[in-house]
Amino acid sequence: MTTQTQKVYYPTTAISDGQHGEGFVACGIRPIREDFTLFGKAITVKLPVGENGAVLEAIAQAERGDVLVVDARGDVNRAIAGDFVMSMMKAVGIAGLVVDGVIRDIEAARALDFPVFCKGTTAVAGVKNGGGRVQVPVAIGEVAVQPGDYIFGDADGVIVVPQSNIDEVLERTQAKIQSDAEREAAVLQTEETVRAYLAKVTSK
């Protein structure tokens, strides 16, 4: 993870502005608790529908601070993990889980204080018949994720930043945060300053 991302938390809205709206995962993947935030480098898993065996392989390979990104092909029937597997993720230092699919044991998962972003929950366990792959290109919804890409998540959703673009995107993100703060300070003073701003932007 870059020094910049270690020092500052960047909301997904700011990252989206810094990346011109690209990379947002808009396919119903939400945090299981609204207060969860997430960022780190992706360790990727690609699963056949209903499978979850390769998730364990990814946990074994993960480095502290990685985000486990699981392409479960949108399956909402079988879970890719329950509370036991997510507890192992937390124990080895994984920063969080993003899955284009579902988990189970939702109440226990929320109590873990481990950021999970998914499509929902199910009572049905995944199977371990083989066929999954780790550290390969995946897709979460329609967003491509390469191993090592940066993943940001919060209550607004999940956004992916290609590893090769991270420094440029963070520079634009920081500039946008600063310009927004200056705009708010200037505009949101009184009714008169708000009306003057509205008159200016609507007269163009």
Summary of the structure (lengths in Angstrom):
residues: 204
radius of gyration: 19.0
end to end distance: 42.2
largest distance: 66.4
contacts: 683
relative contact order: 0.22
helix: 36%
strand: 26%
